Amino acid sequence: MMAGYAALLWLVPVWPLLLALSLTLPAVRPYGIRLLPWALLPAALVWLVAGAAQLGWLDWLYFDWPLFLYAPDLLMGTRITLDSLSYIWLSLALFVWGAAAWHSSWVKDRQAWRFSLFFLLSLSGSLGLSLAGDAISFYLMFSLMSLAAWGLVIHEQTDFAKRAAHWYLILAVLAELVLFAGIVARAAELGSTDLAVWAVSGSSEWSLWLIWLGLAVKVGVPLLHLWLPLAHPAAPVSASAVLSGVMIKAGIIGWWLLMPSWVMQDSVFVSFMPWLGVATMVFGAVFGLMQTDPKAVLAYSSISQMGWLIWGIGWVWQGAEPSLLMIWVAWFALHHALIKGGLFLGVGWIKYSTAGQGFIPWVWGGLILLGLLLAGMPFSAGAWLKMQMKLASVDVGLAMPYWLLLLGSVATVLLMIHFLRRLAKLDTLSPDQAKPVSRMALVSWFGLVAIAASWIYWVAMPSWDSGALIDALKPIVIGLILATAWRIRIHKQVQSPPGDMVVLLEWFGRKLAAWGEGYQQGYQRLQFRIGAGWQRIGQGYQSFLQRADTAEKNLLNWPRFMQLLGGLALVFWLLLIL
């Protein structure tokens, strides 16, 4: 059993790669979209068996949990780890990528096979980094996921998609280079790539800063977030779901795995990460409320929600047992991934379907439920996780200000209200433009909504008291009051273009290009004047050479030379006589 399961574990990232390789055959390309759900089959089997093992259903099969595999001859020693934490990351990836795979049936153009290719490559990287137990494997899988996602962003080939893909690729490549430098430096310092060793071993600050910076781009930290609000609206909805639901979480996983999480209590990161998380929450909320495209609103909402996870990592690093606290952060990431995947896919059902279809009111109901779940409504996973993290903070002596929870939750409520308003104003398609309804895609979407609403009751037995319910209701009530007051008293949409700072950078680039063009023209004028001067000098020099050549020819003409010499002698004789 264990040998077969180990082989299946290796297949989790390898199987999507093999399917991607099959798309190089022209005969397979027409079936590329249909292959996508099958790419998750090994991951689903691993997830089911591992879940049964954690529940104690496989004792008779002698199943070891947690599971550690080691291949010393592969790369520099490849390790695969499947424990409680990596199981949560695998669950996160499996659910969202699975729903996105079914929704990719909307991609019907002639380049659908190319979308399938990049989808499979990025899926392989996403699944692989969830199980990575060594730094080299994590980096390779992380890079595969990030760089292959460029093909998902640019797929529709519109001007906006090309612009978004341009910025995505620039930031992704720069981040990969910085991250690679940090990983190589830390591996050289420690003499090992085993992440279990990295977790308990300190390193020089500059190598840790390189790792932190390389992953901060993927997380969407303000000033490094430029790719995110452009890529999410540009990509097809199935790609947007995984970009926001799964890929953005890879930076959080990387911070936990690649940095010395067990010895971070006295590091500089502990002091600034919580404040960076708060700034990220506010930044994403402010710019999200200035968007008119519902997908752009969700993109900035993802930035705001990542503020919770950034704060959570700083909170985890303060504890004496960070691995226990990290479980709460991982569950919070799972909660956000399910909801954000459902919201982006729900935009597709509203955008690509006609208003007269009977399931549309149910889709609206699901979207409203997802918005409430994200805001932490009572009896939801979000409300329970925030309450439990607050209690855990008290138990370990860590500060978790109530106003921080309230501020982040109110911001989320406002963003969800704004998202639903903008989605309601979205232009509907005519019946001949509507996408065909895939029953499996529709079932997977409602299934994702159901999982998002109920998953916490699978893994825990939440208990609620009146204080917890009131705390969960406060941000929703405050958000509704603020949104209503804005509509009544101000009723004005303040707008900011998607990408915010990208517009400023592009303006600066245009100014720099114009200055460079002016400099080039001035240089050309100066060069022309210098060239004209040199030309005149050259012409004078050539005239002098011609005169000298003429004089030389006269001297070599003996008859003329003798006449000249005789004339000079006559003049000299006359001078002597006189």
N, C-alpha and C positions, 0 to 999 in steps of 0.2 A: 504493500500500500504506500509506504513512504517513498520508495523509489519512483513509483508512478506519479505520485503527487509532486515530487521534486521535479520530474520532467515537465509536468504540467505548469509548474511555477516558472520554469524557464520559458515556456511558450507564451506566457502573458505578454511580454513585450516583443517576442520574436514573431509570433503569428501574424500580427498586423503588418510587420515588415515583409513577410513572405507574400501576403496578399498585395501589398504595394508593388512588390517585384513582379507579380503576375500581370499587373497593368501595363507592363512594357510589351506584352503580347497584344497585337491589334485585335485578335479574336476575343479577348477578355474585356477590353475597354468598354463595350456597350453595357456590360453588367457591373461596372464599377460601383455605382450607387447601391446596388443590391448586395454587394459584398460587405458593406459597412457594418450592419448589425452582427454579421457572423464574425467580424474581427474581435468581438468582445466575448466570444464563447469560452476560451480558456480562462479569462479573468472572472467570468461568471461562475465557472466550476470551482475555481480556487476560492472565490468568495463564499460559495455555499458550503464547501467542505470545511473551511476555516471557521465559519460561523457555527457550524454544527460542533466542531471541536471545542470552541469556547463554551458552548452550552453543555458540554459533557456527553454528547450523543455518540462519540466515536471512540470511547474507551476500548471497545472490543476490537478496534482496528489498530491499536497501539500507535495512535497518532500523537506525535510530539508537538506541544505548543508551549512557547513560541517556537518558530522554525527559523533556523539559520543554515544557509547553504554557502559553500565556499568552493570556488574553482581556482586553484592556485596558478594554473597554466594559462588562464585567460586574462589578457592585458597584464596588469600588475597585481593580479589576485582579485578576482571578482567575487563580491559577497552579495547575497540576497537575504533580506531580513523580512520576516512576516511576524509581527507582534501586534499588540493591541493598538498601538499608534498607527503603524503602517496599514493595519486593517481598516482604520477609519479613512485614511487617505485613499485606499483602494476603493472603498465604498463610494466616496465622493466622486472619484473619477468614473466608476462603473455606471452609476445612475445617470449622471449628466451626459456623458459621452453616449450612453445607450439611447437616451431619448433624442439626442442630437442626430444620431445615426439614422433613426427612423424618420426624422424630419428632413433629412437631406434629400428625400425623394422629391422635394420641391425644386431641386436643381435639375433642370431639364434641358439646358443648352448643350451645344455640341462639345463643349469643353467640360462636361460633367465628369469625365474620367480623370481630368486633371485635378478637379476639386477632390475627387475620391483619393487620388494619389497623395495629395498634401494632407488630407484628413487622416489617412492611415498612418502616415509618417509621424504626424503630430500626436496621434493617439498612442503610438508605440512609445514615444518619449514620455508622455504623461503617465502611462501605466508603469514604465520602467523606473522612473524616479520615485514613484510611490514605494517601490520595493528595494531601492538601492541601499546597500550596506557599506559601500566604499565610495570615496570621493570621486574617483575616475568615472565609475559607472553613473553616479549622479550627474556629473558634469556633461557626459556624453548624452544622456537621456534628456537633460534639461535643454541642452543646445539643440538637439533634434526636435524637440517639441517647439521651442521658440522660433527657430529659423524656418521650419516647415509651415508654421502658422502664417508666414508671409503670403504663401500661396492662397490661403483662405481669405485673407484681407483683400487681396488684389483681384479676386476671382471675377467680379462683375465688370471689371475693365472700364468703369466710368472714370471721369476726371477726379471725382472725389475719392474713389477707391485707389487710384494711382497715387494721389497725394498722401492718403493715409498709409498706404504700403511703403511709400518713400520714407516717411518719418519712422514708421515701425521698424524698417530694416536698419536705418541709421542707428537708432537707439539699441536695437537688439544686438547688432554687431559690436558696438562699443561696450555694452554690458557684458557680452560674452568674453571680450578681451580682458576687461578688468577682472571679471570673475576668474578667468583662467590664471591670470597672474597671481591672484590671491591664493588659489588652490595650490598652485605649484610652490609658492613660497611657504605655505603652511605644511605641505607634504615634505618639503626639504627640511624644515625645522624639526618636525616630529619623526621623520624617517618611516612613516607609515601612511597608508591611505585608508585604514580601517576607521570607519566613523565612530565605532565604539571607543576607540582610543582618542579620537578627536574630541569627543564629548567631555572628557575629563582632563584634557591637557591644554594648558594655556599656550598662547603664541604671542609674537610681537604685535603691537597695536596696528602697525601699518599693513600687515597681511590681513588682519581681521577687518580693517577698514576697506580694503580692496574687495573682500568677499561681501561685506555688507553693502557696499555701493553697487556692485554688480547685480545683486539680487533686488536692491531697492527700485531699480527700473521696472522690473516685472511686477513688484508689489503696487506700483503707482504712487510712490511718495511724491508729494508736491515738488514741482520744478523738474522732476524726472518722469512725470506722468504723461508727457506730451503725446505719446503714441495711443494711449488708451481711449480718450474721447473721440479720436478719429477712427481708430480701427473698429470699434464696436458698431457704430452706425454704418460703416462701409461694408462690412462682411455680411454674407447671407445670415439669416437668423439662426440657423443651426450652428454656424461657426461663432456667432456672437455669444451663444449660450455657453459654449466651452471656453471661449476667451475670458468671459466674466465669471463663469461658475467654477472653472477648474484651473486654467493656466495662471491666473493672477494669484492663486494660492501657492503656486510653486515657490515663490519667493519666501513665503512664511516657512514652508517645509525646509527650504535651503538654509535659512537663518538658524533653524533648530538643529539641523544635521551637521552643518559645516562649521559652526561656531562652538566654542567650548561651553555648552549650555549649563554644565554642572559647576562651573567655576566662574560664573559671570557676576556674582554678587557685588564685587568691588570694582567692576569695570565702568568706564564712562558711558557705555551703552545703556546701562540700567537707569542712569539719571536723565537721559534725554529722550529715550524711546517713548515713555508714557506721554510726554508733552508733544512729541511728534505725532503720536496717535490722535491726540485731541485736535491738533492743527489740521490733520488730514480729514478728520470728521467734518470740521467746520468748512474747510476749503471745498471739499466735494459737495457739501450741501449748498453753499452759496452759489457756486457756478452751475450746479445742477438745476437750481430754480430759475436760472437765466436761459435755459435751453427750450427750444420749441419742438425739436424732434424727440419723440418718446424714447427712441433707442439711445440718444445722447443723454437724456435725463437718467436712464438706467446706467449708462457708463459712468457718469459722475456720482451716481448713487453707489456704484461699486467702489469708487475711490473713498467715499465717505465711510462705507462699511469696512473697508480695509483698515481704516483708522482704529476700529475695534481690535482687529487682529494685531496691528502694530503695538497698540497699547498692551494687548494680552501677552505678547512676547516679552516686553519689558517687565510685566507683572510676573511672568513665569521665572525669569532670570533672577528675581529677587528671592525666590524661595529656596529652602534647604533641600527640598525634594522636587526639582523642576519637572521631572518626568510625570509626576502625578498631576501637577497643575496643567501641564501641556495637554492632557487628555481633555480638559475643559475647553481649551482653545481649539483643539482639533474638532470637537463636537460643534463648536460655534462656527468653524469653517464649513463643516458639513451642512449645517443649518442654512448658512448663507448660500452655499453652492446650489442646493436643491431649489431654493426660492428664486435665485437669480436665473438659473437655467430655465425654470418654469416661466418667469416673466418675459424673458427674451423670446422664447418659443411661442408664448401667448400673443406677443406682438405680431408674429407671423400669421396666426389664425385670424386675427382681426384685420390685418393688412391684405392678406391673399385670398380671403373668403368673401363671398357676397353677403350682404346684410340679411337676406331672406332665409339663410340656412338655419335650420332649427337648433343647431348646437351652439350658435353664437351667444345667446343669453347665458348658457352654461359656462362658456369660456369667460365671459365678463364676470360671472360669479366666482370662477376660479381665480381670476386676476385680482379681484378685490380681496379674496381670502389670502392670497399670497402677499399682497401689500400689508394686510393686517398682521400676518405672521412675521414679516420682516420688521414691522414696528414693535413686535413683542406683545401682542394682544394676550389677555389672560388665557390660561390653560394651553399656551403654546410653548414650543421648545425654546424660543427666544426669551420669553419671560422667565422660564424656569432656569435656564442657563445663567442669565444675569443674576438671578436671586442666589443660585448656588455659588457662583463666582464671588459674590459679595460675602457670603457666609465663609467660604474658603479663605478669603482675604483676612477676615477677622481671626480665624483659627490659627493662621500662620503669622499673624502680626503684620500684615501688609495693608497699606492704605488703599482704599478703593472709594473715592469720593462719590457721594450720591448724586451731586450735581452733574458729574461727568456722565453717569448713566442717563440722567434725565435729559441733558443737552443732546447727547447722541440719539436718543430715542425720539425726541421732538423733531430733530432734523430729518430723521428717517420718515416720520409721519408726513411732514411737509413735502418731502420728495415724492412719496407715493401718491399723495393727493394730486400733486402737479403732474406726475406721470399719467395718471388715469384721465385727467382733464385733457392733456395733449393727445393721448391715444384716442379719446372720443372725437377729437377734431381731425383725425387722420382721414384722408380721402379714401373712400372705398372703391374697389375695382368693379368694373362692369362684369356681367356673367361670363362674357367671352374671354376676359382677362384673368379670371379667378384661377387659382391653382387647384388641381384635382385633390379631392379629399382622400387622404390615406387613412383607412380605419386603424391600422396599426400605429400610425403617428398620433392620431387623436387619442387612442387608448393609452399610449405611452405618456402623453401630456397629462391626461387626467390622473394616470397612475403616479406621475411625478408630483402632482399637486397633493394627492392623497398621502404619499410618503412624507412630503414636507410637513404636512399637518399632523402626522401621527407617529413619526419615527421615534420620538423621544419616549413614547409609551412602550416601544419594543425593547429598549435598552435600559430603562429605569422605571421606577414606580413613583412618578412625581406626586408630591403632596402639596396642597395649597392652603394657605391661611388667608384671613381677610386682609392682613397687611400686604401680603404679596400681590393679591388681586388688585388692591388699590394702587400699589406702585406700578403695576402693569397698565392700569387704566389712565393714570395721570398724563403720560406723554401723548396718548391718543386724544384725550380731551383738550389738552393745551394746544396740540397741533391743529385740531379742528377749529378751535376758537381763533387762533392766529390766521389760519387760511380764510376763514369767514370774514374776519375783520379786514384783511387785505383786500378781499373782493368787494366789500361794501365801501370802505373809506378811500382806497387807492385805485383799485381795479386797473392796474397797469402792468404789462409784461415787460420787465427789464430784461434785455437780451444781451447775450454774449455768444460769439461764434464758437462752435465746437473746436476744441483744441486750445482755446484762450491764448496762451503764450506762444503757440505756433504762429498765430497771426502776427504777433510782434516780431518774432524771429524772422518770418518771411519778409516783413516790411524792412527790417534791418538788412536782410540779405539783398533786397532790391536796391536799397540806398547804397550799400557797399558795391553792388554791381554797377550802379550808375556812376559812382565815384571812380571806380576802376575804369569804366568806359571813358569818362572825362579825362582821367589821367593818361589813358592810352592815346586819346586824341591830342592832348597837349604834348605828350612825348613825341607823337608823330610830327606835330608842327615844329617842335624844337629840332627833331631829327632832320626835318626838311630844310630848316634854316642852316643848321650845321652842315648838312650835305651840300647846300647851295654855296656856302662859303668855301668848303673844300673843293667844290667844282671850279670856282673861280681861281683859287690857288693852283689847282691842277692845270687849268687852261693857261695861266701865266707861265707856269713851269714848262709846259709843252711849247709855248711860243719862244721861251728862252732857248730851249733845246733846238728848236728849228733854226733860230738865228745862229747859234753856235755851230750847227751843222753846216749852214750856208758859209759861215766864215772859214770853217775847216776846208770846205770844198774849194773856196777861193785860194786858200794857201796851197792846196795840192795842185792847183792849175799853174804849171810852171811858166808858161808865157806871161800870164797875168801877174804871177808872183815876181818875175824878173822886171816887168814894167813898173810894178809898185816899188821894188827895191831900187831901180834906177831913178825913179822920181824922188825917193827919199834921199839918195846920194846927191842929186842935183840941188835939192833944197839945202842940205848940209853944207855943200861947197859954196853956195851963194852966201850963206850965213858967215862962213869963214872970211870970204872976200870983204864983205861989208864990215 
